[in-house]
Amino acid sequence: MSIFGSLFKKKPVNAADDPVFGHITFEQAIWTFIPNSPTEGFMITVDAPESGPSQLQRDFFQRVRASLPDFERRAREFMRSRVDAGIDVSRLSVYSVDIGGDDESRQERFVLEMCDAEAIVIHRVSFSGSEAIDYGYDT
């Protein structure tokens, strides 16, 4: 292989079958679960070392997942006064759940991202415990 080929060779993706997160891949310091179809759920990102998510992160995510309908409701309520009047927040569903490192998991902090079927705008609500604390979006 030439020197340029070895310089620009893509590093193999680290993958694991996690008992809680499913088949996850590790790239750019983040573990990610990407569903093959919308019926398989939503994307999950976990800020964890290459060795994989911790039990603390797994336990925290399981609590979030068990209360996801309530978090969705709280996110919609929080967004209502923060989005343009033309956005129907009732049409938004979970796009992804972002689990931070162990410190964020201990503090019960995570991010819920929601979008409509077109997924042109991703709405992001940060939670601390059961309370929505911040809103942002990406286009």
KELUM-141796 format. One record per residue: residue in three letters; residue number from 1; x, y, z of N, C-alpha, C in turn. Coordinates in Angstrom, 1 decimal. Layout:
% KELUM-141796
+-----+-----+--------+--------+--------+--------+--------+--------+--------+--------+--------+
: res :   n :   n_c1 :   n_c2 :   n_c3 :  ca_c1 :  ca_c2 :  ca_c3 :   c_c1 :   c_c2 :   c_c3 :
+-----+-----+--------+--------+--------+--------+--------+--------+--------+--------+--------+
: Ala : NUM :      X :      Y :      Z :      X :      Y :      Z :      X :      Y :      Z :
...
+-----+-----+--------+--------+--------+--------+--------+--------+--------+--------+--------+
% end
This chain:
% KELUM-141796
+-----+-----+--------+--------+--------+--------+--------+--------+--------+--------+--------+
: res :   n :   n_c1 :   n_c2 :   n_c3 :  ca_c1 :  ca_c2 :  ca_c3 :   c_c1 :   c_c2 :   c_c3 :
+-----+-----+--------+--------+--------+--------+--------+--------+--------+--------+--------+
: Met :   1 :    0.9 :   -1.2 :    0.0 :    0.0 :    0.0 :    0.0 :    0.9 :    1.2 :    0.0 :
: Ser :   2 :    0.5 :    2.2 :   -0.8 :    1.3 :    3.5 :   -0.8 :    1.2 :    4.2 :    0.5 :
: Ile :   3 :    2.1 :    5.2 :    0.6 :    2.1 :    6.0 :    1.8 :    0.7 :    6.8 :    1.9 :
: Phe :   4 :    0.2 :    7.3 :    0.8 :   -1.1 :    8.0 :    0.8 :   -2.2 :    7.1 :    1.2 :
: Gly :   5 :   -2.2 :    5.8 :    0.7 :   -3.2 :    4.9 :    1.0 :   -3.2 :    4.6 :    2.5 :
: Ser :   6 :   -2.1 :    4.4 :    3.1 :   -2.1 :    4.2 :    4.5 :   -2.4 :    5.4 :    5.3 :
: Leu :   7 :   -2.1 :    6.6 :    4.9 :   -2.5 :    7.8 :    5.6 :   -4.0 :    8.0 :    5.6 :
: Phe :   8 :   -4.7 :    7.7 :    4.5 :   -6.1 :    8.0 :    4.3 :   -7.0 :    6.7 :    4.5 :
: Lys :   9 :   -6.4 :    5.6 :    4.9 :   -7.1 :    4.4 :    5.1 :   -8.1 :    4.6 :    6.3 :
: Lys :  10 :   -9.3 :    4.3 :    6.1 :  -10.3 :    4.4 :    7.2 :  -10.1 :    3.3 :    8.2 :
: Lys :  11 :  -10.1 :    3.8 :    9.4 :   -9.9 :    2.9 :   10.6 :  -11.1 :    2.0 :   10.7 :
: Pro :  12 :  -11.0 :    0.7 :   10.9 :  -12.1 :   -0.2 :   11.1 :  -13.0 :    0.3 :   12.2 :
: Val :  13 :  -14.3 :    0.2 :   12.0 :  -15.3 :    0.6 :   13.1 :  -15.3 :   -0.5 :   14.1 :
: Asn :  14 :  -15.3 :   -0.1 :   15.4 :  -15.4 :   -1.0 :   16.5 :  -16.9 :   -1.2 :   16.7 :
: Ala :  15 :  -17.4 :   -2.4 :   16.9 :  -18.8 :   -2.7 :   17.1 :  -18.9 :   -3.7 :   18.2 :
: Ala :  16 :  -20.1 :   -3.7 :   18.9 :  -20.4 :   -4.6 :   20.0 :  -21.9 :   -4.8 :   20.0 :
: Asp :  17 :  -22.3 :   -6.0 :   20.6 :  -23.7 :   -6.3 :   20.8 :  -23.9 :   -6.1 :   22.3 :
: Asp :  18 :  -24.4 :   -4.9 :   22.7 :  -24.6 :   -4.5 :   24.0 :  -25.9 :   -5.1 :   24.5 :
: Pro :  19 :  -26.0 :   -5.6 :   25.8 :  -27.2 :   -6.2 :   26.3 :  -28.4 :   -5.2 :   26.4 :
: Val :  20 :  -28.1 :   -3.9 :   26.5 :  -29.1 :   -2.9 :   26.7 :  -29.3 :   -2.0 :   25.4 :
: Phe :  21 :  -28.2 :   -1.6 :   24.8 :  -28.2 :   -0.7 :   23.7 :  -28.4 :   -1.4 :   22.3 :
: Gly :  22 :  -28.1 :   -2.7 :   22.3 :  -28.2 :   -3.5 :   21.0 :  -26.9 :   -3.4 :   20.3 :
: His :  23 :  -27.0 :   -3.6 :   19.0 :  -25.8 :   -3.6 :   18.1 :  -25.3 :   -2.1 :   18.0 :
: Ile :  24 :  -24.2 :   -1.8 :   18.6 :  -23.7 :   -0.4 :   18.6 :  -22.3 :   -0.4 :   18.0 :
: Thr :  25 :  -22.0 :    0.8 :   17.4 :  -20.7 :    1.0 :   16.8 :  -20.0 :    2.2 :   17.4 :
: Phe :  26 :  -18.7 :    2.1 :   17.4 :  -17.9 :    3.2 :   18.1 :  -17.1 :    3.9 :   17.0 :
: Glu :  27 :  -17.4 :    5.2 :   16.9 :  -16.7 :    6.1 :   16.0 :  -16.7 :    7.5 :   16.6 :
: Gln :  28 :  -15.5 :    8.1 :   16.4 :  -15.3 :    9.5 :   16.9 :  -15.7 :    9.7 :   18.4 :
: Ala :  29 :  -15.3 :    8.7 :   19.2 :  -15.5 :    8.7 :   20.6 :  -17.0 :    8.6 :   21.1 :
: Ile :  30 :  -17.8 :    8.1 :   20.3 :  -19.3 :    7.9 :   20.6 :  -19.7 :    6.5 :   20.2 :
: Trp :  31 :  -20.5 :    5.9 :   21.0 :  -21.2 :    4.6 :   20.7 :  -22.5 :    5.0 :   20.1 :
: Thr :  32 :  -22.9 :    4.3 :   19.0 :  -24.2 :    4.7 :   18.4 :  -25.0 :    3.4 :   18.0 :
: Phe :  33 :  -26.3 :    3.4 :   18.3 :  -27.2 :    2.4 :   17.7 :  -28.0 :    3.2 :   16.7 :
: Ile :  34 :  -28.1 :    2.6 :   15.5 :  -28.9 :    3.2 :   14.4 :  -29.8 :    2.1 :   14.0 :
: Pro :  35 :  -31.1 :    2.3 :   14.1 :  -32.1 :    1.3 :   13.7 :  -32.1 :    1.1 :   12.2 :
: Asn :  36 :  -32.3 :   -0.1 :   11.8 :  -32.4 :   -0.4 :   10.3 :  -33.7 :    0.1 :    9.7 :
: Ser :  37 :  -34.7 :    0.2 :   10.5 :  -36.0 :    0.8 :   10.0 :  -36.7 :    1.5 :   11.2 :
: Pro :  38 :  -37.7 :    2.4 :   10.9 :  -38.3 :    3.1 :   11.9 :  -39.1 :    2.2 :   12.9 :
: Thr :  39 :  -39.4 :    1.0 :   12.5 :  -40.1 :    0.1 :   13.4 :  -39.2 :   -0.5 :   14.5 :
: Glu :  40 :  -37.9 :   -0.4 :   14.2 :  -36.9 :   -0.9 :   15.2 :  -36.6 :    0.1 :   16.3 :
: Gly :  41 :  -37.2 :    1.3 :   16.2 :  -37.0 :    2.3 :   17.3 :  -36.3 :    3.5 :   16.8 :
: Phe :  42 :  -35.4 :    4.1 :   17.6 :  -34.8 :    5.3 :   17.4 :  -33.3 :    5.2 :   17.6 :
: Met :  43 :  -32.6 :    6.2 :   17.1 :  -31.1 :    6.3 :   17.3 :  -30.8 :    6.5 :   18.8 :
: Ile :  44 :  -29.7 :    5.9 :   19.2 :  -29.2 :    6.1 :   20.6 :  -27.7 :    6.4 :   20.5 :
: Thr :  45 :  -27.3 :    7.4 :   21.2 :  -25.8 :    7.7 :   21.2 :  -25.4 :    7.7 :   22.7 :
: Val :  46 :  -24.2 :    7.2 :   22.9 :  -23.7 :    7.0 :   24.3 :  -22.3 :    7.5 :   24.3 :
: Asp :  47 :  -22.0 :    8.5 :   25.2 :  -20.7 :    9.0 :   25.4 :  -19.9 :    8.1 :   26.3 :
: Ala :  48 :  -19.2 :    7.2 :   25.8 :  -18.5 :    6.2 :   26.6 :  -17.1 :    5.8 :   25.9 :
: Pro :  49 :  -16.2 :    5.3 :   26.7 :  -14.9 :    5.0 :   26.1 :  -15.0 :    3.8 :   25.2 :
: Glu :  50 :  -13.9 :    3.6 :   24.5 :  -13.9 :    2.5 :   23.5 :  -14.2 :    1.1 :   24.1 :
: Ser :  51 :  -14.0 :    1.0 :   25.4 :  -14.3 :   -0.3 :   26.1 :  -15.8 :   -0.5 :   26.2 :
: Gly :  52 :  -16.6 :    0.5 :   25.9 :  -18.1 :    0.4 :   25.9 :  -18.8 :    1.1 :   27.0 :
: Pro :  53 :  -20.1 :    1.2 :   26.9 :  -20.9 :    1.8 :   27.9 :  -20.8 :    1.2 :   29.3 :
: Ser :  54 :  -20.9 :    2.0 :   30.3 :  -20.8 :    1.4 :   31.7 :  -22.2 :    0.9 :   32.1 :
: Gln :  55 :  -22.2 :    0.2 :   33.2 :  -23.5 :   -0.3 :   33.8 :  -24.3 :    0.8 :   34.3 :
: Leu :  56 :  -23.7 :    1.9 :   34.8 :  -24.4 :    3.1 :   35.2 :  -25.2 :    3.7 :   34.0 :
: Gln :  57 :  -24.5 :    3.8 :   32.8 :  -25.2 :    4.3 :   31.6 :  -26.3 :    3.4 :   31.2 :
: Arg :  58 :  -26.1 :    2.1 :   31.3 :  -27.2 :    1.1 :   30.9 :  -28.4 :    1.2 :   31.8 :
: Asp :  59 :  -28.1 :    1.3 :   33.1 :  -29.2 :    1.4 :   34.1 :  -30.0 :    2.7 :   33.9 :
: Phe :  60 :  -29.3 :    3.8 :   33.6 :  -29.9 :    5.1 :   33.4 :  -30.8 :    5.1 :   32.1 :
: Phe :  61 :  -30.2 :    4.5 :   31.1 :  -31.0 :    4.5 :   29.8 :  -32.2 :    3.6 :   30.0 :
: Gln :  62 :  -32.2 :    2.5 :   30.7 :  -33.3 :    1.7 :   30.9 :  -34.4 :    2.5 :   31.7 :
: Arg :  63 :  -34.0 :    3.3 :   32.6 :  -35.0 :    4.1 :   33.3 :  -35.6 :    5.2 :   32.4 :
: Val :  64 :  -34.8 :    5.8 :   31.5 :  -35.3 :    6.7 :   30.5 :  -36.3 :    6.0 :   29.6 :
: Arg :  65 :  -35.9 :    4.9 :   29.0 :  -36.7 :    4.2 :   28.1 :  -38.0 :    3.8 :   28.7 :
: Ala :  66 :  -38.0 :    3.4 :   30.0 :  -39.3 :    3.0 :   30.6 :  -40.2 :    4.1 :   30.8 :
: Ser :  67 :  -39.7 :    5.3 :   30.9 :  -40.5 :    6.5 :   31.0 :  -40.6 :    7.4 :   29.8 :
: Leu :  68 :  -40.2 :    6.8 :   28.6 :  -40.1 :    7.6 :   27.4 :  -41.4 :    8.3 :   27.0 :
: Pro :  69 :  -42.6 :    7.7 :   27.1 :  -43.8 :    8.5 :   26.8 :  -44.0 :    9.7 :   27.7 :
: Asp :  70 :  -43.6 :    9.6 :   28.9 :  -43.7 :   10.8 :   29.8 :  -42.7 :   11.9 :   29.4 :
: Phe :  71 :  -41.5 :   11.5 :   29.1 :  -40.5 :   12.4 :   28.6 :  -40.9 :   13.1 :   27.3 :
: Glu :  72 :  -41.5 :   12.3 :   26.4 :  -42.0 :   12.9 :   25.2 :  -43.0 :   14.0 :   25.5 :
: Arg :  73 :  -44.0 :   13.7 :   26.3 :  -45.0 :   14.6 :   26.7 :  -44.4 :   15.9 :   27.3 :
: Arg :  74 :  -43.4 :   15.7 :   28.2 :  -42.8 :   16.9 :   28.8 :  -42.0 :   17.7 :   27.8 :
: Ala :  75 :  -41.4 :   17.0 :   26.9 :  -40.6 :   17.7 :   25.8 :  -41.5 :   18.6 :   25.0 :
: Arg :  76 :  -42.7 :   18.0 :   24.6 :  -43.6 :   18.7 :   23.8 :  -44.2 :   20.0 :   24.5 :
: Glu :  77 :  -44.5 :   19.8 :   25.8 :  -44.9 :   20.9 :   26.6 :  -43.9 :   22.0 :   26.7 :
: Phe :  78 :  -42.6 :   21.6 :   26.8 :  -41.5 :   22.5 :   27.0 :  -41.3 :   23.3 :   25.6 :
: Met :  79 :  -41.5 :   22.6 :   24.5 :  -41.2 :   23.2 :   23.2 :  -42.3 :   24.1 :   22.8 :
: Arg :  80 :  -43.6 :   23.9 :   23.2 :  -44.7 :   24.7 :   22.7 :  -44.5 :   26.2 :   22.7 :
: Ser :  81 :  -43.9 :   26.7 :   23.8 :  -43.7 :   28.2 :   23.9 :  -42.4 :   28.6 :   23.2 :
: Arg :  82 :  -41.6 :   27.6 :   22.7 :  -40.3 :   28.0 :   22.2 :  -40.1 :   27.8 :   20.7 :
: Val :  83 :  -41.1 :   27.1 :   20.1 :  -41.0 :   26.9 :   18.6 :  -41.9 :   27.9 :   17.9 :
: Asp :  84 :  -41.7 :   28.0 :   16.6 :  -42.5 :   28.8 :   15.7 :  -43.9 :   28.3 :   15.8 :
: Ala :  85 :  -44.9 :   29.2 :   15.7 :  -46.3 :   28.9 :   15.8 :  -46.7 :   27.8 :   14.7 :
: Gly :  86 :  -46.1 :   27.7 :   13.6 :  -46.4 :   26.8 :   12.6 :  -46.0 :   25.4 :   12.8 :
: Ile :  87 :  -45.3 :   25.1 :   13.9 :  -44.8 :   23.8 :   14.2 :  -45.8 :   23.1 :   15.1 :
: Asp :  88 :  -46.3 :   22.0 :   14.6 :  -47.2 :   21.2 :   15.4 :  -46.4 :   20.1 :   16.2 :
: Val :  89 :  -46.2 :   20.5 :   17.5 :  -45.3 :   19.6 :   18.3 :  -46.0 :   18.2 :   18.5 :
: Ser :  90 :  -47.3 :   18.1 :   18.3 :  -48.0 :   16.8 :   18.5 :  -47.6 :   15.8 :   17.4 :
: Arg :  91 :  -47.0 :   16.3 :   16.3 :  -46.6 :   15.4 :   15.2 :  -45.2 :   14.9 :   15.4 :
: Leu :  92 :  -44.5 :   15.4 :   16.4 :  -43.1 :   15.0 :   16.6 :  -43.0 :   13.7 :   17.4 :
: Ser :  93 :  -42.0 :   12.9 :   17.0 :  -41.8 :   11.7 :   17.7 :  -40.3 :   11.5 :   18.0 :
: Val :  94 :  -39.9 :   10.6 :   18.7 :  -38.5 :   10.4 :   19.1 :  -37.6 :   10.1 :   17.9 :
: Tyr :  95 :  -36.6 :   10.9 :   17.8 :  -35.6 :   10.7 :   16.7 :  -34.4 :   10.0 :   17.4 :
: Ser :  96 :  -33.9 :   10.5 :   18.5 :  -32.8 :    9.9 :   19.2 :  -32.8 :   10.2 :   20.7 :
: Val :  97 :  -32.1 :    9.4 :   21.4 :  -31.8 :    9.7 :   22.9 :  -30.3 :    9.7 :   23.0 :
: Asp :  98 :  -29.8 :   10.8 :   23.6 :  -28.3 :   11.0 :   23.8 :  -28.0 :   10.8 :   25.2 :
: Ile :  99 :  -27.2 :    9.8 :   25.6 :  -26.8 :    9.5 :   26.9 :  -25.4 :   10.0 :   27.1 :
: Gly : 100 :  -25.1 :   10.9 :   28.0 :  -23.8 :   11.4 :   28.3 :  -22.9 :   10.4 :   29.0 :
: Gly : 101 :  -21.8 :   10.9 :   29.5 :  -20.9 :   10.1 :   30.3 :  -21.5 :    9.7 :   31.6 :
: Asp : 102 :  -20.7 :    9.0 :   32.4 :  -21.1 :    8.6 :   33.7 :  -21.6 :    9.7 :   34.6 :
: Asp : 103 :  -20.8 :   10.8 :   34.6 :  -21.3 :   12.0 :   35.4 :  -22.7 :   12.5 :   35.1 :
: Glu : 104 :  -22.9 :   12.6 :   33.8 :  -24.3 :   13.0 :   33.3 :  -25.3 :   11.9 :   33.7 :
: Ser : 105 :  -25.0 :   10.7 :   33.6 :  -25.9 :    9.6 :   34.0 :  -26.2 :    9.7 :   35.5 :
: Arg : 106 :  -25.2 :    9.9 :   36.3 :  -25.4 :   10.1 :   37.8 :  -26.3 :   11.2 :   38.1 :
: Gln : 107 :  -26.2 :   12.3 :   37.3 :  -27.0 :   13.5 :   37.5 :  -28.4 :   13.4 :   36.7 :
: Glu : 108 :  -28.6 :   12.3 :   36.1 :  -29.8 :   12.0 :   35.3 :  -30.0 :   13.0 :   34.3 :
: Arg : 109 :  -29.0 :   13.4 :   33.5 :  -29.1 :   14.3 :   32.4 :  -29.0 :   13.6 :   31.1 :
: Phe : 110 :  -29.8 :   13.9 :   30.2 :  -29.8 :   13.4 :   28.8 :  -30.5 :   14.3 :   27.9 :
: Val : 111 :  -30.4 :   14.0 :   26.6 :  -31.0 :   14.8 :   25.6 :  -32.0 :   13.9 :   24.8 :
: Leu : 112 :  -33.2 :   14.4 :   24.6 :  -34.2 :   13.8 :   23.7 :  -34.3 :   14.6 :   22.5 :
: Glu : 113 :  -34.1 :   14.0 :   21.3 :  -34.3 :   14.6 :   20.0 :  -35.6 :   14.1 :   19.4 :
: Met : 114 :  -36.3 :   15.0 :   18.8 :  -37.6 :   14.7 :   18.2 :  -37.7 :   15.3 :   16.8 :
: Cys : 115 :  -38.5 :   14.7 :   16.0 :  -38.7 :   15.2 :   14.6 :  -40.1 :   14.7 :   14.1 :
: Asp : 116 :  -40.5 :   15.3 :   13.0 :  -41.7 :   14.8 :   12.3 :  -41.2 :   13.8 :   11.3 :
: Ala : 117 :  -42.2 :   13.3 :   10.5 :  -41.8 :   12.2 :    9.5 :  -40.8 :   12.7 :    8.5 :
: Glu : 118 :  -40.7 :   13.9 :    8.1 :  -39.8 :   14.4 :    7.1 :  -38.4 :   14.6 :    7.7 :
: Ala : 119 :  -38.3 :   14.8 :    9.0 :  -37.0 :   14.9 :    9.7 :  -36.1 :   16.0 :    9.2 :
: Ile : 120 :  -36.7 :   17.1 :    8.7 :  -36.0 :   18.3 :    8.2 :  -35.4 :   19.0 :    9.4 :
: Val : 121 :  -36.2 :   19.2 :   10.4 :  -35.7 :   19.9 :   11.6 :  -35.7 :   18.9 :   12.8 :
: Ile : 122 :  -34.6 :   18.8 :   13.5 :  -34.4 :   17.9 :   14.7 :  -34.5 :   18.8 :   15.9 :
: His : 123 :  -35.6 :   18.6 :   16.7 :  -35.8 :   19.4 :   17.9 :  -35.1 :   18.7 :   19.1 :
: Arg : 124 :  -34.4 :   19.4 :   19.9 :  -33.6 :   18.8 :   21.0 :  -34.0 :   19.4 :   22.3 :
: Val : 125 :  -34.4 :   18.6 :   23.2 :  -34.7 :   19.0 :   24.6 :  -33.8 :   18.3 :   25.6 :
: Ser : 126 :  -33.1 :   19.1 :   26.4 :  -32.2 :   18.5 :   27.4 :  -33.0 :   18.4 :   28.7 :
: Phe : 127 :  -32.8 :   17.3 :   29.4 :  -33.4 :   17.0 :   30.6 :  -32.4 :   16.8 :   31.7 :
: Ser : 128 :  -32.8 :   17.2 :   32.9 :  -32.1 :   17.0 :   34.2 :  -33.1 :   16.4 :   35.1 :
: Gly : 129 :  -33.0 :   15.1 :   35.4 :  -34.0 :   14.4 :   36.1 :  -35.2 :   14.3 :   35.2 :
: Ser : 130 :  -36.4 :   14.6 :   35.8 :  -37.6 :   14.6 :   35.0 :  -38.0 :   15.9 :   34.4 :
: Glu : 131 :  -37.1 :   17.0 :   34.6 :  -37.4 :   18.3 :   34.1 :  -36.7 :   18.7 :   32.8 :
: Ala : 132 :  -37.5 :   19.2 :   31.9 :  -36.9 :   19.7 :   30.7 :  -36.2 :   21.1 :   31.0 :
: Ile : 133 :  -35.0 :   21.3 :   30.6 :  -34.2 :   22.4 :   31.0 :  -33.7 :   23.3 :   29.8 :
: Asp : 134 :  -33.7 :   22.8 :   28.6 :  -33.1 :   23.5 :   27.5 :  -33.7 :   23.0 :   26.2 :
: Tyr : 135 :  -33.8 :   23.9 :   25.2 :  -34.3 :   23.6 :   23.9 :  -33.4 :   24.1 :   22.8 :
: Gly : 136 :  -33.2 :   23.4 :   21.8 :  -32.5 :   23.8 :   20.6 :  -32.9 :   23.0 :   19.4 :
: Tyr : 137 :  -32.4 :   23.3 :   18.2 :  -32.8 :   22.5 :   17.1 :  -31.7 :   22.6 :   16.0 :
: Asp : 138 :  -31.7 :   21.6 :   15.1 :  -30.8 :   21.5 :   14.0 :  -31.6 :   21.3 :   12.7 :
: Thr : 139 :  -31.1 :   21.9 :   11.7 :  -31.8 :   21.8 :   10.3 :  -30.8 :   21.0 :    9.4 :
+-----+-----+--------+--------+--------+--------+--------+--------+--------+--------+--------+
% end
